Each structure stands twice: as C-alpha cells, then as structure tokens.
Amino acid sequence: MLTLPEPSVTPLRGGPTLRWGVLGPGGIAQDWVSTVHRHTDQRVVAVASRSSDRSQAFAVRHGIPHAFEGHEALLASPDVDVVYVAAPHAQHRPLALAAIAAGKHVLIEKPMALDAQEAEEISQAAKAAGVFAMEAMWTRYLPQSDLVSRLLADGAVGEVRTVTADLGWRWEYSAGDPRFDPTIGGGVMIDAGVYPLWFAHSVLGPIDSVHAIGSVAPTTAEIEAVIALRSASGALASLSASATTTTPGLASVYGTTGSILFDSSFVFPARLRILSDGGEHEWADESGLAGRDGLAWQATALAAYVAEGRTQSPLHSLDDSIAVLRVLDDVRRQIRRHAE
Ligand SMILES: NC(=O)c1ccc[n+]([C@@H]2O[C@H](COP(=O)([O-])OP(=O)(O)OC[C@H]3O[C@@H](n4cnc5c(N)ncnc54)[C@H](OP(=O)(O)O)[C@@H]3O)[C@@H](O)[C@H]2O)c1
C-alpha cells in the first residue's frame, strides 16, 4: 500500500532573508507583498511606480520604507537585493533586463516574457551578469507540487501516459482592453494557458509535438484553446485554456498503475486524490495559505536559492521557462493561422 510522502518545501520563516524591491505596484504586487509580509521573514524595502503618488500610496499601505518615482531610482538603490517585476507582460523584458544590468537578482512575473526569444534574452543577460533570475511560476513552489514530483519520482502511478489540465476565466470583451491586445501579450494563452502548459511540461519534460485549435477575438488575440501535446518520451497531454468561460482549473496525471487527480484548481493551494495500488489517498494543503496567499512560497524559496549560491531555480529553471514559452508560441501561431 502506498504511503504518501511528506512534501518538502522551503520553510516560510527562519531562513535567509532578502531585501526586495517591487516594480509595477498593481494587482498582483498588492497580493504578493501582502502575503510575503504576513507569512514570511522576507521584507519589501522599496517600491517604484511611474507615478510618485501611486508608489507612496502602495508604500504606506504595506509599510515599505522607500517609495520611488521611476524604476531607475529603485534599481540604483544599494538597499535592494532582489527585484520583483510585477508590471504587465510587455514590460517584463525591459524591466528584467534593467534590473539585471543594475546587478540585482530578479523574480519575473509569469510568463517570463512575451515569447521564447525574449525569455532567452533575459536568461543570457542574467547568466552573463551572474545574478539569480527566476520566473514567478509560483504554483511550482506550493507543497502540492513537491508532493506530485515525489510521487512521480517514486513511481507511485507507474509510467505516466497522459496529463490533463484546464484553466479558464471569463473576460467580457472590449476592444480597448489590453487583455485582448495581441501586440502587448493579450490573449488567453499568456494569461491563463501558460499554467496548463507548465503543468504538462513539469510532469512530462520536453515536448516534441504540438497541435492546437481555438478561436480569436476581433482583435486576433486568442480567447479559447484546446491543445494536444506529445512529449519526447511519447506520453500525451490534453490541455485547454479559455477566456470565454470560467472552468474549475482541474488537472490530472494518469499512469499505467495509478492516477493523481486534483479536486480543486491546480494553480492554487489544492486538494488531491491519489489512486495507486488499488487504494485511494486524499491530500489537502493544510499550510493555512489559501488562494493567492500561496504566492509567499516562491519568495522564501528564492531567498534560500540565493543563499546557496545558485543563479537559477532548481525546480523551474530558465530553460524550463523558455521551453514552455516555445510551446506557447507554437500554440498561438497555430490558433491565429487557423483563424485567418
Ligand atoms: N501569479 C499570479 O497569480 C498572477 C496573477 C495576476 C497577474 N499575474 C502577472 O502579473 C503581471 C502583472 O499583472 P497585474 O494584473 O498585476 O497588472 P496591472 O495591475 O495591470 O499592472 C501592474 C502595474 O504595472 C504598472 N504598469 C502598467 N502598465 C505599464 C506600462 N506600460 N509600463 C510600465 N509599467 C506599467 C502599473 O503601475 P504604475 O503605473 O504605478 O507604475 C500597474 O499598476 C502580469 O504579467 C500577469 O501575468 C500573475
């Protein structure tokens, strides 16, 4: 009978700490700083906005000592060790490159860049500068992801043959909404589709065949995608992403002797069932960090990696981010070509 392994994650408290600076104090930065300050020993010491009023307001709200107008001022500060790039997709490349050029470590919101070529550029720059760089694929740092990875390494479901994952949240269409502007990374694949692609890649490894169909908005940004992948090992994935309907965000891994089934959205701290050896096990995240509070885990993991002298995440490397974006580029190309 299978004994469930205990997930091993970097503790939220008591480890090495870094002084963080935030670029782009918007929606996700708000959630991230809030959980990091409440649940970890990491400290956000600076924030920079395009507007002095907005950086001041954000600093006051979160007890951040330094508020800057303009990103360069924060990047010049000797008080900042690591920069969190939390601006919209199209700003990831320029802001990450500027942070790296200033000698800062960098955590870049997902997806790391608009396409694989931009991500490659960021990766090369970080390697040349010798700084730590990581995509904020925060789900990988949740306890459930360590559990899944241990179960797979232990052969708990036999040989993995199929992965499924979906993610969808409905957006009301408006031509002026940046989410529908393909020139700045609009479209469901960058926003939501990157998660199912990451999940498949994290379980199956390199992908060698991509087939996608979908539909596009009048702006040509893709709003629905159904994707079939084959990995280099011959296993398959069936994925979907949608901006026209909100889906439960479920994922599963089917192997020759068992399955791992998410009972709640795989992106957030979740509940799982594991079917193995004819038995059924249930597991639920009981860390107390629900929903976006789970964003805190990646911050303590990053601080530990830097203290260990690493320049990349051992759980989701820059090459992993680039590989996922290569598949995403292909999916987007196929959907837009078929829509012409
Ligand atoms: N991990 C997750 O669960 C999660 C969830 C949501 C979003 N995200 C990712 O986080 C990123 C930001 O998303 P968000 O929803 O937080 O975005 P947002 O609120 O629209 O923008 C974040 C901030 O970036 C700055 N900004 C906006 N446009 C800019 C521009 N053209 N140039 C420079 N700065 C600009 C703004 O701050 P100032 O104008 O004050 O400088 C804005 O408040 C996206 O890449 C998204 O994929 C991740």
The ligand as an SDF file (V2000), in Angstrom:
LIG
                    3D

 48 52  0  0  0  0  0  0  0  0999 V2000
    0.9730   34.8260  -10.3050 N   0  0  0  0  0  0  0  0  0  0  0  0
   -0.2960   35.1440  -10.4480 C   0  0  0  0  0  0  0  0  0  0  0  0
   -1.2070   34.5470   -9.8980 O   0  0  0  0  0  0  0  0  0  0  0  0
   -0.6470   36.3390  -11.2840 C   0  0  0  0  0  0  0  0  0  0  0  0
   -1.9230   36.9050  -11.1740 C   0  0  0  0  0  0  0  0  0  0  0  0
   -2.1880   38.0740  -11.8940 C   0  0  0  0  0  0  0  0  0  0  0  0
   -1.2200   38.5920  -12.7260 C   0  0  0  0  0  0  0  0  0  0  0  0
   -0.0130   37.9800  -12.8360 N   0  0  0  0  0  0  0  0  0  0  0  0
    1.0260   38.5340  -13.7280 C   0  0  0  0  0  0  0  0  0  0  0  0
    1.4980   39.7330  -13.1520 O   0  0  0  0  0  0  0  0  0  0  0  0
    1.7390   40.6990  -14.1680 C   0  0  0  0  0  0  0  0  0  0  0  0
    1.0260   41.9770  -13.7660 C   0  0  0  0  0  0  0  0  0  0  0  0
   -0.3530   41.7310  -13.7020 O   0  0  0  0  0  0  0  0  0  0  0  0
   -1.3280   42.7430  -12.9250 P   0  0  0  0  0  0  0  0  0  0  0  0
   -2.6810   42.2210  -13.1320 O   0  0  0  0  0  0  0  0  0  0  0  0
   -0.8400   42.9930  -11.5540 O   0  0  0  0  0  0  0  0  0  0  0  0
   -1.1230   44.0580  -13.8160 O   0  0  0  0  0  0  0  0  0  0  0  0
   -1.6420   45.5270  -13.6000 P   0  0  0  0  0  0  0  0  0  0  0  0
   -2.2650   45.6710  -12.2620 O   0  0  0  0  0  0  0  0  0  0  0  0
   -2.4040   45.9080  -14.8140 O   0  0  0  0  0  0  0  0  0  0  0  0
   -0.2680   46.3470  -13.6930 O   0  0  0  0  0  0  0  0  0  0  0  0
    0.7110   46.2900  -12.6880 C   0  0  0  0  0  0  0  0  0  0  0  0
    1.3820   47.6460  -12.5800 C   0  0  0  0  0  0  0  0  0  0  0  0
    2.3280   47.8000  -13.6360 O   0  0  0  0  0  0  0  0  0  0  0  0
    2.4510   49.1810  -13.9520 C   0  0  0  0  0  0  0  0  0  0  0  0
    2.2670   49.3530  -15.4000 N   0  0  0  0  0  0  0  0  0  0  0  0
    1.1220   49.2380  -16.0990 C   0  0  0  0  0  0  0  0  0  0  0  0
    1.3420   49.4880  -17.4040 N   0  0  0  0  0  0  0  0  0  0  0  0
    2.6560   49.7640  -17.5190 C   0  0  0  0  0  0  0  0  0  0  0  0
    3.4890   50.1340  -18.6010 C   0  0  0  0  0  0  0  0  0  0  0  0
    3.0080   50.2460  -19.8450 N   0  0  0  0  0  0  0  0  0  0  0  0
    4.8100   50.3400  -18.3560 N   0  0  0  0  0  0  0  0  0  0  0  0
    5.3090   50.2250  -17.1160 C   0  0  0  0  0  0  0  0  0  0  0  0
    4.5560   49.9150  -16.0310 N   0  0  0  0  0  0  0  0  0  0  0  0
    3.2480   49.6700  -16.2450 C   0  0  0  0  0  0  0  0  0  0  0  0
    1.3610   49.9270  -13.1980 C   0  0  0  0  0  0  0  0  0  0  0  0
    1.9780   50.5720  -12.0900 O   0  0  0  0  0  0  0  0  0  0  0  0
    2.4420   52.1080  -12.1870 P   0  0  0  0  0  0  0  0  0  0  0  0
    1.7470   52.7460  -13.3300 O   0  0  0  0  0  0  0  0  0  0  0  0
    2.0300   52.6410  -10.8590 O   0  0  0  0  0  0  0  0  0  0  0  0
    3.9330   52.0570  -12.3800 O   0  0  0  0  0  0  0  0  0  0  0  0
    0.4360   48.8340  -12.7300 C   0  0  0  0  0  0  0  0  0  0  0  0
   -0.1940   49.1250  -11.5170 O   0  0  0  0  0  0  0  0  0  0  0  0
    1.2650   40.0810  -15.4880 C   0  0  0  0  0  0  0  0  0  0  0  0
    2.3540   39.7140  -16.2680 O   0  0  0  0  0  0  0  0  0  0  0  0
    0.4470   38.8710  -15.0800 C   0  0  0  0  0  0  0  0  0  0  0  0
    0.6000   37.7720  -15.9460 O   0  0  0  0  0  0  0  0  0  0  0  0
    0.2930   36.8790  -12.1240 C   0  0  0  0  0  0  0  0  0  0  0  0
  1  2  1  0
  2  3  2  0
  2  4  1  0
  4  5  1  0
  4 48  2  0
  5  6  2  0
  6  7  1  0
  7  8  2  0
  8  9  1  0
  8 48  1  0
  9 10  1  0
  9 46  1  0
 10 11  1  0
 11 12  1  0
 11 44  1  0
 12 13  1  0
 13 14  1  0
 14 15  2  0
 14 16  1  0
 14 17  1  0
 17 18  1  0
 18 19  2  0
 18 20  1  0
 18 21  1  0
 21 22  1  0
 22 23  1  0
 23 24  1  0
 23 42  1  0
 24 25  1  0
 25 26  1  0
 25 36  1  0
 26 27  1  0
 26 35  1  0
 27 28  2  0
 28 29  1  0
 29 30  1  0
 29 35  2  0
 30 31  1  0
 30 32  2  0
 32 33  1  0
 33 34  2  0
 34 35  1  0
 36 37  1  0
 36 42  1  0
 37 38  1  0
 38 39  2  0
 38 40  1  0
 38 41  1  0
 42 43  1  0
 44 45  1  0
 44 46  1  0
 46 47  1  0
M  CHG  2   8   1  16  -1
M  END
$$$$
